[in-house]
Amino acid sequence: MTEASPLSLQERFAPNGRCFGCGPTNERGLRIRSFATEDSQDARLVCDWTPEKHHEAFENVVNGGILGALLDCHMNWMTVFYLLKRNGLDYAPCCVTADFTVVLKRPTPLGPLRLEARVVSSVADRATIEATVTAAGKVTALGSGTFVAVKAGHPAFHRW
């Protein structure tokens, strides 16, 4: 992770965000914190997050919907960071999910999780992202999706 700022991307660019998955101000949300591995458009995004008992589907297994929310938000922020760097911006473009899929490979146990995301391809205002969730050294879930930068006038514009 880059040490240039101890703040996550969410804390730096959407400090008042209330999104369930990534909003720093949502006290009942997941409040993920995503960090770039380097300060370039080639960076990957990483996030370490630990689920709590109320995130279970059943004893000691994280709910699949929670995993989907984690992946969705983390992949979206991968797009934000990528477009920011690729386009030489000094602000975070507002990105939204166009589509995403989650593949649950095996049960994800409670305990520390690592999310990693990378850009697979991009065109103009959008990027295709792939991501993983790893627990205890094993990949437990995969995510992929398309994320798009939106402009003023879009209903989700900077409403994180």
MISEVO-718606 format. One line per field, with one value per atom (N, C-alpha, C): x, y, z; residue in three letters; atom name; residue number from 1. Coordinates in Angstrom, 1 decimal, padded with zeros to 4 digits. Atoms other than C-alpha are relative to their C-alpha. Layout:
# MISEVO-718606
xx	(X / ...) $
yy	(Y / ...) $
zz	(Z / ...) $
aa	(ALA / ...) $
at	(CA / ...) $
i	(NUM / ...) $
//
This chain:
# MISEVO-718606
xx	(000.8 / 000.0 / 000.9 / -000.8 / 001.2 / -000.2 / 000.0 / 002.1 / -000.2 / 000.1 / 001.6 / -001.1 / 001.1 / -001.7 / -000.5 / 000.5 / -002.9 / -001.6 / 001.5 / -006.5 / -000.3 / 000.4 / -008.3 / -000.5 / 000.5 / -009.6 / -001.4 / 001.3 / -013.1 / 000.1 / -000.2 / -011.9 / 000.6 / -000.6 / -009.9 / -001.0 / 000.8 / -012.4 / -001.5 / 001.5 / -015.9 / -000.1 / 000.0 / -015.4 / -001.4 / 001.3 / -019.1 / -000.9 / 000.7 / -020.1 / -000.8 / 000.9 / -023.0 / -000.3 / 000.2 / -022.9 / 000.1 / 000.0 / -023.7 / 001.4 / -001.2 / -020.5 / 001.2 / -001.3 / -017.9 / -000.1 / 000.1 / -019.3 / 000.6 / -000.6 / -017.1 / -000.9 / 001.0 / -020.1 / -001.1 / 001.1 / -022.4 / 000.4 / -000.4 / -022.1 / -000.5 / 000.5 / -024.1 / 000.5 / -000.5 / -022.4 / 001.3 / -001.2 / -019.4 / 001.3 / -001.0 / -017.1 / 001.4 / -001.3 / -014.4 / 000.9 / -001.1 / -011.1 / 000.9 / -000.7 / -009.5 / 001.3 / -001.3 / -005.8 / 000.6 / -000.7 / -003.8 / 001.4 / -001.3 / -000.7 / 001.2 / -001.0 / 001.1 / -000.7 / 000.7 / 000.4 / 000.0 / 000.1 / -000.3 / -001.2 / 001.1 / -003.0 / 000.1 / -000.3 / -001.4 / -000.2 / 000.2 / -002.1 / -001.1 / 001.1 / -004.2 / -000.5 / 000.5 / -006.5 / -000.2 / 000.1 / -006.4 / -000.8 / 000.8 / -008.7 / 000.0 / 000.1 / -008.4 / -001.2 / 001.2 / -011.7 / -000.4 / 000.4 / -013.0 / -001.5 / 001.4 / -016.6 / -000.3 / 000.4 / -018.5 / -001.1 / 001.0 / -021.0 / -001.3 / 001.3 / -024.0 / 000.1 / -000.2 / -022.5 / -000.1 / 000.1 / -023.0 / -001.3 / 001.2 / -025.3 / -000.4 / 000.2 / -024.9 / 001.3 / -001.1 / -022.4 / 001.4 / -001.4 / -018.9 / 000.1 / 000.0 / -019.8 / -000.6 / 000.5 / -020.1 / -001.1 / 001.1 / -023.3 / 000.4 / -000.4 / -023.0 / -000.4 / 000.3 / -024.8 / 001.0 / -001.0 / -022.3 / 001.3 / -001.2 / -019.5 / -000.3 / 000.3 / -021.3 / 000.1 / -000.1 / -021.5 / 001.5 / -001.4 / -017.8 / 000.7 / -000.6 / -016.8 / -000.5 / 000.5 / -019.1 / 000.6 / -000.6 / -017.8 / 001.5 / -001.4 / -014.2 / 000.4 / -000.2 / -014.4 / -000.3 / 000.3 / -016.1 / 001.1 / -001.1 / -013.3 / 001.3 / -001.1 / -010.8 / -000.2 / 000.3 / -012.5 / 000.3 / -000.2 / -012.5 / 001.5 / -001.5 / -008.7 / 000.6 / -000.6 / -007.9 / -000.3 / 000.4 / -009.8 / 000.7 / -000.7 / -008.3 / 001.4 / -001.4 / -004.8 / 000.2 / -000.1 / -005.3 / -000.3 / 000.4 / -006.9 / 000.7 / -000.8 / -004.5 / -000.9 / 000.9 / -007.4 / 000.5 / -000.4 / -007.0 / -001.3 / 001.2 / -010.5 / -000.4 / 000.4 / -012.2 / -001.3 / 001.2 / -014.7 / -001.0 / 001.1 / -018.1 / -000.3 / 000.2 / -018.4 / -001.2 / 001.1 / -021.4 / 000.1 / 000.0 / -022.0 / -000.9 / 000.9 / -023.3 / -000.4 / 000.3 / -023.1 / 001.1 / -001.1 / -021.3 / -000.6 / 000.3 / -021.2 / 000.9 / -000.7 / -020.1 / -000.1 / -000.1 / -018.9 / 000.5 / -000.4 / -018.9 / 000.7 / -000.8 / -016.1 / 000.0 / 000.1 / -016.3 / -000.5 / 000.5 / -017.7 / 001.1 / -000.9 / -016.0 / -000.1 / 000.1 / -015.2 / 000.1 / -000.3 / -015.4 / 001.4 / -001.5 / -012.0 / 000.5 / -000.5 / -009.8 / -000.1 / 000.1 / -010.5 / 000.9 / -000.8 / -008.4 / -000.7 / 000.6 / -010.0 / 001.1 / -000.9 / -007.9 / -000.7 / 000.6 / -009.0 / 001.0 / -000.8 / -007.5 / -000.8 / 000.7 / -008.5 / 000.4 / -000.2 / -009.0 / 000.1 / 000.1 / -009.9 / -000.7 / 000.8 / -011.2 / -000.2 / 000.4 / -012.8 / -000.6 / 000.5 / -013.4 / -000.4 / 000.5 / -015.6 / -000.3 / 000.3 / -015.7 / 001.2 / -001.1 / -013.6 / -000.7 / 000.4 / -014.0 / 001.0 / -000.8 / -012.7 / -000.2 / 000.1 / -011.9 / 000.5 / -000.4 / -011.6 / -000.1 / 000.0 / -011.0 / -000.2 / 000.1 / -011.9 / 000.8 / -000.8 / -009.3 / -000.2 / 000.1 / -009.7 / 000.9 / -001.0 / -007.0 / 000.7 / -000.8 / -005.0 / -000.7 / 000.8 / -007.8 / -001.0 / 001.0 / -009.8 / -001.4 / 001.3 / -013.4 / -001.1 / 001.0 / -015.2 / 000.7 / -000.5 / -014.6 / -001.1 / 000.9 / -016.1 / 000.5 / -000.3 / -016.2 / -001.1 / 001.1 / -018.1 / 000.5 / -000.3 / -018.3 / -000.5 / 000.3 / -018.2 / 000.2 / 000.0 / -018.9 / 000.0 / 000.0 / -018.1 / -001.2 / 001.2 / -021.2 / 000.2 / -000.2 / -021.6 / -001.2 / 001.1 / -023.7 / -001.3 / 001.3 / -027.4 / -000.4 / 000.3 / -027.1 / -000.5 / 000.6 / -029.2 / 001.0 / -001.0 / -026.2 / 001.2 / -001.2 / -023.7 / 000.4 / -000.6 / -021.6 / -001.0 / 001.0 / -024.3 / 000.5 / -000.6 / -021.9 / -000.5) $
yy	(-001.2 / 000.0 / 001.2 / -001.2 / 003.5 / 000.7 / -000.6 / 005.4 / 001.5 / -001.5 / 008.9 / 000.6 / -000.5 / 009.2 / -001.1 / 001.0 / 007.3 / -000.2 / 000.0 / 008.0 / -001.0 / 000.8 / 005.5 / 000.9 / -000.8 / 006.6 / 000.5 / -000.5 / 006.8 / 001.2 / -001.1 / 009.1 / 001.2 / -001.2 / 011.3 / 000.6 / -000.6 / 011.7 / 000.0 / 000.0 / 011.0 / 000.0 / 000.0 / 011.9 / 000.0 / -000.1 / 012.5 / -001.1 / 001.0 / 009.4 / -000.9 / 000.7 / 007.4 / -001.4 / 001.3 / 004.3 / -001.1 / 001.1 / 001.1 / -000.7 / 000.7 / -000.5 / 000.8 / -000.7 / 002.2 / 001.4 / -001.4 / 005.4 / 000.1 / -000.2 / 006.6 / 000.5 / -000.5 / 008.2 / -000.9 / 000.9 / 005.3 / -001.0 / 000.8 / 003.9 / -001.4 / 001.4 / 000.8 / -000.7 / 000.6 / 000.2 / -000.8 / 000.8 / -001.9 / 000.8 / -001.0 / 001.2 / -000.6 / 000.5 / -000.5 / 001.2 / -001.0 / 001.3 / -000.5 / 000.5 / 000.9 / 000.8 / -000.7 / 001.7 / -000.5 / 000.3 / 001.8 / -000.6 / 000.6 / -000.4 / 000.9 / -001.0 / 002.4 / 001.2 / -001.2 / 005.9 / 000.1 / 000.0 / 005.0 / -000.7 / 000.6 / 003.9 / -001.5 / 001.4 / 000.4 / -000.6 / 000.5 / 000.1 / -001.0 / 000.9 / -002.6 / 000.7 / -000.5 / -001.7 / -001.1 / 001.0 / -003.6 / 000.6 / -000.3 / -003.6 / -001.1 / 001.0 / -005.5 / 000.4 / -000.2 / -005.9 / -001.2 / 001.2 / -008.1 / 000.1 / 000.1 / -009.2 / -000.2 / 000.3 / -009.3 / -001.0 / 001.0 / -011.8 / 000.3 / -000.3 / -010.0 / 000.0 / 000.2 / -010.4 / -001.4 / 001.4 / -014.1 / -000.4 / 000.7 / -016.2 / -001.1 / 001.0 / -019.0 / -000.1 / 000.0 / -020.0 / 000.0 / -000.2 / -018.7 / 000.1 / -000.2 / -018.0 / 001.3 / -001.4 / -014.5 / -000.1 / -000.1 / -013.7 / 000.3 / -000.2 / -013.8 / 001.4 / -001.4 / -010.4 / 001.0 / -000.9 / -008.8 / -000.1 / 000.1 / -010.2 / 000.7 / -000.7 / -008.8 / 001.5 / -001.5 / -005.3 / 000.4 / -000.3 / -005.5 / 000.1 / 000.0 / -006.4 / 001.1 / -001.1 / -003.9 / 001.3 / -001.3 / -000.9 / 000.0 / 000.0 / -002.0 / 000.1 / -000.1 / -002.5 / 001.4 / -001.4 / 000.9 / 000.9 / -000.9 / 002.6 / -000.3 / 000.3 / 000.8 / 000.8 / -000.8 / 002.5 / 001.5 / -001.4 / 005.9 / 000.3 / -000.2 / 005.6 / -000.1 / 000.2 / 004.3 / 001.2 / -001.2 / 007.1 / 001.3 / -001.2 / 009.7 / 000.0 / 000.0 / 008.6 / 000.0 / 000.0 / 007.8 / 001.3 / -001.3 / 011.2 / 001.2 / -001.1 / 013.2 / 001.0 / -000.9 / 014.5 / 000.3 / -000.3 / 016.2 / -000.2 / 000.3 / 015.1 / -001.4 / 001.4 / 011.7 / 000.1 / 000.1 / 011.1 / -000.8 / 000.8 / 009.9 / -001.2 / 001.2 / 006.3 / -000.8 / 000.9 / 003.9 / -001.3 / 001.4 / 000.2 / -000.1 / 000.3 / -000.7 / -001.4 / 001.4 / -004.4 / -000.7 / 000.7 / -006.8 / -001.4 / 001.4 / -010.5 / -000.4 / 000.5 / -012.4 / -001.5 / 001.4 / -016.0 / -000.4 / 000.4 / -017.6 / -001.4 / 001.2 / -020.2 / -001.0 / 000.9 / -021.6 / 000.9 / -000.8 / -020.5 / 000.9 / -001.0 / -017.3 / 000.0 / 000.0 / -017.7 / 001.4 / -001.3 / -014.9 / 000.1 / -000.3 / -013.4 / 000.9 / -001.0 / -011.1 / -000.4 / 000.2 / -010.7 / 000.9 / -000.9 / -009.3 / 000.1 / -000.3 / -007.7 / 000.6 / -000.5 / -007.1 / 000.2 / -000.3 / -005.4 / 000.5 / -000.4 / -004.7 / 000.4 / -000.3 / -003.1 / -001.0 / 001.0 / -005.6 / 000.8 / -000.8 / -003.1 / 001.3 / -001.3 / 000.5 / 000.6 / -000.7 / 002.6 / 001.3 / -001.4 / 006.4 / 000.1 / -000.3 / 006.8 / -001.3 / 001.3 / 003.1 / -000.9 / 001.1 / 000.2 / -001.3 / 001.4 / -003.5 / -000.4 / 000.3 / -004.7 / -001.4 / 001.4 / -008.1 / 000.2 / -000.1 / -008.6 / -001.4 / 001.3 / -011.4 / 000.4 / 000.0 / -012.0 / -001.2 / 001.1 / -014.0 / -000.1 / 000.2 / -015.5 / -001.2 / 001.1 / -017.6 / -000.6 / 000.5 / -017.8 / -000.6 / 000.6 / -019.1 / 001.0 / -000.9 / -017.2 / -000.6 / 000.5 / -017.5 / 000.6 / -000.6 / -015.1 / 000.8 / -000.8 / -013.5 / 001.0 / -001.0 / -010.3 / 000.5 / -000.7 / -008.7 / 000.9 / -000.9 / -005.8 / 001.2 / -001.2 / -002.7 / 001.2 / -001.2 / 000.7 / 001.2 / -001.1 / 004.0 / 001.4 / -001.4 / 007.7 / 000.7 / -000.7 / 009.8 / 001.5 / -001.5 / 013.6 / 000.6 / -000.7 / 016.2 / -000.2 / 000.3 / 015.5 / -001.4 / 001.4 / 011.8 / -000.1 / 000.1 / 010.8 / -000.4 / 000.4 / 009.3 / 000.9 / -000.9 / 012.1 / 000.5 / -000.3 / 012.5 / -000.1 / 000.3 / 011.0 / -001.2 / 001.1 / 008.5 / 000.1) $
zz	(000.0 / 000.0 / 000.0 / 000.0 / -000.6 / 001.3 / -001.3 / 002.5 / -000.1 / 000.2 / 001.0 / 000.8 / -000.8 / 002.9 / 000.9 / -000.8 / 005.9 / -000.2 / 000.2 / 004.7 / -001.2 / 001.1 / 002.5 / -001.1 / 001.1 / -000.9 / 000.4 / -000.4 / 000.6 / 001.0 / -000.9 / 003.4 / -000.6 / 000.8 / 001.0 / -000.9 / 001.0 / -001.7 / 000.2 / -000.4 / -000.1 / 001.5 / -001.5 / 003.6 / 000.6 / -000.5 / 004.0 / -000.6 / 000.6 / 002.1 / 001.0 / -000.9 / 003.5 / -000.6 / 000.6 / 001.2 / 001.0 / -000.9 / 003.1 / 000.0 / 000.1 / 001.8 / 000.3 / -000.1 / 001.7 / 000.6 / -000.6 / 003.4 / 001.3 / -001.3 / 006.2 / 001.1 / -001.0 / 007.9 / 000.3 / -000.2 / 007.8 / 001.2 / -001.2 / 011.4 / -000.1 / 000.1 / 010.5 / -001.3 / 001.2 / 007.2 / 000.2 / 000.0 / 006.3 / 000.1 / -000.2 / 006.1 / -000.5 / 000.5 / 003.9 / -000.3 / 000.2 / 003.4 / -001.1 / 001.2 / 000.0 / -000.2 / 000.1 / -000.6 / -001.3 / 001.3 / -003.9 / 000.4 / -000.3 / -004.0 / -000.5 / 000.5 / -005.9 / -000.5 / 000.5 / -007.2 / -001.5 / 001.5 / -010.8 / -000.5 / 000.6 / -013.1 / 000.0 / 000.0 / -013.0 / 001.4 / -001.4 / -009.2 / 000.1 / -000.4 / -007.7 / 001.3 / -001.3 / -004.8 / 001.0 / -001.1 / -001.5 / 001.1 / -001.1 / 001.4 / 001.0 / -001.0 / 004.7 / 000.8 / -000.6 / 006.4 / 000.8 / -000.9 / 009.3 / 000.3 / -000.3 / 009.4 / 001.5 / -001.3 / 012.6 / 000.0 / -000.2 / 014.0 / -000.8 / 000.6 / 012.6 / -001.6 / 001.5 / 009.0 / -000.4 / 000.3 / 009.2 / -000.8 / 000.6 / 006.9 / 000.9 / -001.0 / 009.4 / 000.7 / -000.9 / 012.1 / -000.7 / 000.4 / 011.2 / -001.6 / 001.4 / 007.5 / -000.4 / 000.4 / 006.0 / -001.0 / 000.9 / 004.2 / -001.4 / 001.4 / 000.4 / -000.5 / 000.4 / 000.1 / 000.5 / -000.6 / 002.4 / -000.9 / 000.9 / 000.2 / -001.3 / 001.2 / -002.9 / 000.2 / -000.3 / -001.2 / 000.1 / -000.2 / -000.3 / -001.4 / 001.4 / -003.9 / -000.8 / 000.8 / -005.5 / 000.3 / -000.4 / -003.5 / -000.3 / 000.2 / -003.7 / -001.5 / 001.4 / -007.5 / -000.5 / 000.4 / -007.9 / 000.3 / -000.4 / -006.0 / -000.8 / 000.9 / -008.2 / -001.3 / 001.2 / -011.2 / 000.3 / -000.4 / -009.4 / -000.1 / -000.1 / -008.7 / -001.4 / 001.4 / -012.2 / -000.9 / 000.9 / -014.0 / 000.5 / -000.5 / -011.7 / -000.5 / 000.4 / -012.5 / -001.5 / 001.5 / -016.2 / -000.6 / 000.6 / -016.8 / 000.6 / -000.6 / -014.6 / 000.8 / -000.8 / -012.4 / 001.4 / -001.4 / -009.1 / 000.9 / -000.7 / -008.0 / -000.4 / 000.3 / -007.9 / -000.8 / 000.8 / -010.7 / 000.7 / -000.6 / -009.6 / -000.8 / 000.7 / -010.6 / 000.6 / -000.5 / -010.4 / -000.7 / 000.5 / -011.0 / -001.2 / 001.1 / -014.5 / 000.1 / -000.2 / -013.8 / 000.8 / -000.7 / -011.5 / 000.3 / -000.3 / -010.8 / 001.2 / -001.2 / -007.7 / -000.2 / 000.0 / -007.7 / 001.4 / -001.3 / -004.3 / -000.1 / 000.3 / -004.5 / 001.1 / -001.2 / -001.0 / 001.2 / -001.1 / 002.4 / 000.5 / -000.5 / 003.7 / 001.5 / -001.5 / 007.4 / 000.6 / -000.7 / 009.9 / 000.3 / -000.2 / 010.4 / -001.0 / 000.9 / 008.5 / -001.4 / 001.4 / 004.8 / -000.7 / 000.9 / 002.0 / -001.3 / 001.3 / -001.0 / -000.9 / 001.0 / -004.1 / -001.3 / 001.2 / -007.3 / -001.0 / 001.1 / -010.7 / -001.2 / 001.3 / -014.0 / -001.0 / 001.1 / -016.8 / -001.3 / 001.2 / -019.5 / 000.3 / -000.1 / -020.0 / -001.3 / 001.2 / -022.6 / 000.5 / -000.3 / -022.2 / 001.4 / -001.3 / -019.1 / 000.8 / -000.7 / -017.9 / 000.1 / -000.2 / -016.7 / 000.4 / -000.4 / -016.3 / 001.1 / -001.1 / -013.0 / 000.4 / -000.7 / -011.4 / 001.4 / -001.4 / -007.7 / 000.7 / -000.8 / -005.1 / 001.4 / -001.5 / -001.5 / 000.4 / -000.6 / 000.4 / 001.5 / -001.4 / 003.8 / 000.4 / -000.4 / 005.6 / -001.1 / 001.1 / 002.4 / -001.1 / 001.1 / 000.2 / -000.6 / 000.7 / -002.4 / 000.2 / -000.3 / -001.3 / -000.9 / 000.9 / -003.7 / -001.1 / 001.2 / -007.1 / -000.4 / 000.5 / -008.4 / -001.3 / 001.2 / -011.8 / -000.4 / 000.4 / -013.3 / -000.8 / 000.8 / -015.3 / 000.8 / -000.8 / -013.6 / -000.9 / 001.0 / -015.3 / 000.8 / -000.5 / -014.5 / -000.5 / 000.3 / -014.4 / 000.2 / -000.1 / -014.8 / 000.8 / -000.7 / -013.1 / -000.8 / 000.6 / -013.7 / 000.1 / -000.2 / -013.2 / 001.5 / -001.4 / -010.1 / 001.1 / -001.0 / -008.4 / 000.1 / 000.0 / -009.1 / 001.4 / -001.3 / -006.0 / 001.2 / -001.1 / -003.7 / 000.8 / -000.7 / -002.2 / 001.5) $
aa	(MET / MET / MET / THR / THR / THR / GLU / GLU / GLU / ALA / ALA / ALA / SER / SER / SER / PRO / PRO / PRO / LEU / LEU / LEU / SER / SER / SER / LEU / LEU / LEU / GLN / GLN / GLN / GLU / GLU / GLU / ARG / ARG / ARG / PHE / PHE / PHE / ALA / ALA / ALA / PRO / PRO / PRO / ASN / ASN / ASN / GLY / GLY / GLY / ARG / ARG / ARG / CYS / CYS / CYS / PHE / PHE / PHE / GLY / GLY / GLY / CYS / CYS / CYS / GLY / GLY / GLY / PRO / PRO / PRO / THR / THR / THR / ASN / ASN / ASN / GLU / GLU / GLU / ARG / ARG / ARG / GLY / GLY / GLY / LEU / LEU / LEU / ARG / ARG / ARG / ILE / ILE / ILE / ARG / ARG / ARG / SER / SER / SER / PHE / PHE / PHE / ALA / ALA / ALA / THR / THR / THR / GLU / GLU / GLU / ASP / ASP / ASP / SER / SER / SER / GLN / GLN / GLN / ASP / ASP / ASP / ALA / ALA / ALA / ARG / ARG / ARG / LEU / LEU / LEU / VAL / VAL / VAL / CYS / CYS / CYS / ASP / ASP / ASP / TRP / TRP / TRP / THR / THR / THR / PRO / PRO / PRO / GLU / GLU / GLU / LYS / LYS / LYS / HIS / HIS / HIS / HIS / HIS / HIS / GLU / GLU / GLU / ALA / ALA / ALA / PHE / PHE / PHE / GLU / GLU / GLU / ASN / ASN / ASN / VAL / VAL / VAL / VAL / VAL / VAL / ASN / ASN / ASN / GLY / GLY / GLY / GLY / GLY / GLY / ILE / ILE / ILE / LEU / LEU / LEU / GLY / GLY / GLY / ALA / ALA / ALA / LEU / LEU / LEU / LEU / LEU / LEU / ASP / ASP / ASP / CYS / CYS / CYS / HIS / HIS / HIS / MET / MET / MET / ASN / ASN / ASN / TRP / TRP / TRP / MET / MET / MET / THR / THR / THR / VAL / VAL / VAL / PHE / PHE / PHE / TYR / TYR / TYR / LEU / LEU / LEU / LEU / LEU / LEU / LYS / LYS / LYS / ARG / ARG / ARG / ASN / ASN / ASN / GLY / GLY / GLY / LEU / LEU / LEU / ASP / ASP / ASP / TYR / TYR / TYR / ALA / ALA / ALA / PRO / PRO / PRO / CYS / CYS / CYS / CYS / CYS / CYS / VAL / VAL / VAL / THR / THR / THR / ALA / ALA / ALA / ASP / ASP / ASP / PHE / PHE / PHE / THR / THR / THR / VAL / VAL / VAL / VAL / VAL / VAL / LEU / LEU / LEU / LYS / LYS / LYS / ARG / ARG / ARG / PRO / PRO / PRO / THR / THR / THR / PRO / PRO / PRO / LEU / LEU / LEU / GLY / GLY / GLY / PRO / PRO / PRO / LEU / LEU / LEU / ARG / ARG / ARG / LEU / LEU / LEU / GLU / GLU / GLU / ALA / ALA / ALA / ARG / ARG / ARG / VAL / VAL / VAL / VAL / VAL / VAL / SER / SER / SER / SER / SER / SER / VAL / VAL / VAL / ALA / ALA / ALA / ASP / ASP / ASP / ARG / ARG / ARG / ALA / ALA / ALA / THR / THR / THR / ILE / ILE / ILE / GLU / GLU / GLU / ALA / ALA / ALA / THR / THR / THR / VAL / VAL / VAL / THR / THR / THR / ALA / ALA / ALA / ALA / ALA / ALA / GLY / GLY / GLY / LYS / LYS / LYS / VAL / VAL / VAL / THR / THR / THR / ALA / ALA / ALA / LEU / LEU / LEU / GLY / GLY / GLY / SER / SER / SER / GLY / GLY / GLY / THR / THR / THR / PHE / PHE / PHE / VAL / VAL / VAL / ALA / ALA / ALA / VAL / VAL / VAL / LYS / LYS / LYS / ALA / ALA / ALA / GLY / GLY / GLY / HIS / HIS / HIS / PRO / PRO / PRO / ALA / ALA / ALA / PHE / PHE / PHE / HIS / HIS / HIS / ARG / ARG / ARG / TRP / TRP / TRP) $
at	(N / CA / C / N / CA / C / N / CA / C / N / CA / C / N / CA / C / N / CA / C / N / CA / C / N / CA / C / N / CA / C / N / CA / C / N / CA / C / N / CA / C / N / CA / C / N / CA / C / N / CA / C / N / CA / C / N / CA / C / N / CA / C / N / CA / C / N / CA / C / N / CA / C / N / CA / C / N / CA / C / N / CA / C / N / CA / C / N / CA / C / N / CA / C / N / CA / C / N / CA / C / N / CA / C / N / CA / C / N / CA / C / N / CA / C / N / CA / C / N / CA / C / N / CA / C / N / CA / C / N / CA / C / N / CA / C / N / CA / C / N / CA / C / N / CA / C / N / CA / C / N / CA / C / N / CA / C / N / CA / C / N / CA / C / N / CA / C / N / CA / C / N / CA / C / N / CA / C / N / CA / C / N / CA / C / N / CA / C / N / CA / C / N / CA / C / N / CA / C / N / CA / C / N / CA / C / N / CA / C / N / CA / C / N / CA / C / N / CA / C / N / CA / C / N / CA / C / N / CA / C / N / CA / C / N / CA / C / N / CA / C / N / CA / C / N / CA / C / N / CA / C / N / CA / C / N / CA / C / N / CA / C / N / CA / C / N / CA / C / N / CA / C / N / CA / C / N / CA / C / N / CA / C / N / CA / C / N / CA / C / N / CA / C / N / CA / C / N / CA / C / N / CA / C / N / CA / C / N / CA / C / N / CA / C / N / CA / C / N / CA / C / N / CA / C / N / CA / C / N / CA / C / N / CA / C / N / CA / C / N / CA / C / N / CA / C / N / CA / C / N / CA / C / N / CA / C / N / CA / C / N / CA / C / N / CA / C / N / CA / C / N / CA / C / N / CA / C / N / CA / C / N / CA / C / N / CA / C / N / CA / C / N / CA / C / N / CA / C / N / CA / C / N / CA / C / N / CA / C / N / CA / C / N / CA / C / N / CA / C / N / CA / C / N / CA / C / N / CA / C / N / CA / C / N / CA / C / N / CA / C / N / CA / C / N / CA / C / N / CA / C / N / CA / C / N / CA / C / N / CA / C / N / CA / C / N / CA / C / N / CA / C / N / CA / C / N / CA / C / N / CA / C / N / CA / C / N / CA / C / N / CA / C / N / CA / C / N / CA / C / N / CA / C / N / CA / C / N / CA / C / N / CA / C / N / CA / C / N / CA / C / N / CA / C / N / CA / C / N / CA / C / N / CA / C / N / CA / C / N / CA / C / N / CA / C / N / CA / C / N / CA / C / N / CA / C / N / CA / C) $
i	(1 / 1 / 1 / 2 / 2 / 2 / 3 / 3 / 3 / 4 / 4 / 4 / 5 / 5 / 5 / 6 / 6 / 6 / 7 / 7 / 7 / 8 / 8 / 8 / 9 / 9 / 9 / 10 / 10 / 10 / 11 / 11 / 11 / 12 / 12 / 12 / 13 / 13 / 13 / 14 / 14 / 14 / 15 / 15 / 15 / 16 / 16 / 16 / 17 / 17 / 17 / 18 / 18 / 18 / 19 / 19 / 19 / 20 / 20 / 20 / 21 / 21 / 21 / 22 / 22 / 22 / 23 / 23 / 23 / 24 / 24 / 24 / 25 / 25 / 25 / 26 / 26 / 26 / 27 / 27 / 27 / 28 / 28 / 28 / 29 / 29 / 29 / 30 / 30 / 30 / 31 / 31 / 31 / 32 / 32 / 32 / 33 / 33 / 33 / 34 / 34 / 34 / 35 / 35 / 35 / 36 / 36 / 36 / 37 / 37 / 37 / 38 / 38 / 38 / 39 / 39 / 39 / 40 / 40 / 40 / 41 / 41 / 41 / 42 / 42 / 42 / 43 / 43 / 43 / 44 / 44 / 44 / 45 / 45 / 45 / 46 / 46 / 46 / 47 / 47 / 47 / 48 / 48 / 48 / 49 / 49 / 49 / 50 / 50 / 50 / 51 / 51 / 51 / 52 / 52 / 52 / 53 / 53 / 53 / 54 / 54 / 54 / 55 / 55 / 55 / 56 / 56 / 56 / 57 / 57 / 57 / 58 / 58 / 58 / 59 / 59 / 59 / 60 / 60 / 60 / 61 / 61 / 61 / 62 / 62 / 62 / 63 / 63 / 63 / 64 / 64 / 64 / 65 / 65 / 65 / 66 / 66 / 66 / 67 / 67 / 67 / 68 / 68 / 68 / 69 / 69 / 69 / 70 / 70 / 70 / 71 / 71 / 71 / 72 / 72 / 72 / 73 / 73 / 73 / 74 / 74 / 74 / 75 / 75 / 75 / 76 / 76 / 76 / 77 / 77 / 77 / 78 / 78 / 78 / 79 / 79 / 79 / 80 / 80 / 80 / 81 / 81 / 81 / 82 / 82 / 82 / 83 / 83 / 83 / 84 / 84 / 84 / 85 / 85 / 85 / 86 / 86 / 86 / 87 / 87 / 87 / 88 / 88 / 88 / 89 / 89 / 89 / 90 / 90 / 90 / 91 / 91 / 91 / 92 / 92 / 92 / 93 / 93 / 93 / 94 / 94 / 94 / 95 / 95 / 95 / 96 / 96 / 96 / 97 / 97 / 97 / 98 / 98 / 98 / 99 / 99 / 99 / 100 / 100 / 100 / 101 / 101 / 101 / 102 / 102 / 102 / 103 / 103 / 103 / 104 / 104 / 104 / 105 / 105 / 105 / 106 / 106 / 106 / 107 / 107 / 107 / 108 / 108 / 108 / 109 / 109 / 109 / 110 / 110 / 110 / 111 / 111 / 111 / 112 / 112 / 112 / 113 / 113 / 113 / 114 / 114 / 114 / 115 / 115 / 115 / 116 / 116 / 116 / 117 / 117 / 117 / 118 / 118 / 118 / 119 / 119 / 119 / 120 / 120 / 120 / 121 / 121 / 121 / 122 / 122 / 122 / 123 / 123 / 123 / 124 / 124 / 124 / 125 / 125 / 125 / 126 / 126 / 126 / 127 / 127 / 127 / 128 / 128 / 128 / 129 / 129 / 129 / 130 / 130 / 130 / 131 / 131 / 131 / 132 / 132 / 132 / 133 / 133 / 133 / 134 / 134 / 134 / 135 / 135 / 135 / 136 / 136 / 136 / 137 / 137 / 137 / 138 / 138 / 138 / 139 / 139 / 139 / 140 / 140 / 140 / 141 / 141 / 141 / 142 / 142 / 142 / 143 / 143 / 143 / 144 / 144 / 144 / 145 / 145 / 145 / 146 / 146 / 146 / 147 / 147 / 147 / 148 / 148 / 148 / 149 / 149 / 149 / 150 / 150 / 150 / 151 / 151 / 151 / 152 / 152 / 152 / 153 / 153 / 153 / 154 / 154 / 154 / 155 / 155 / 155 / 156 / 156 / 156 / 157 / 157 / 157 / 158 / 158 / 158 / 159 / 159 / 159 / 160 / 160 / 160) $
//
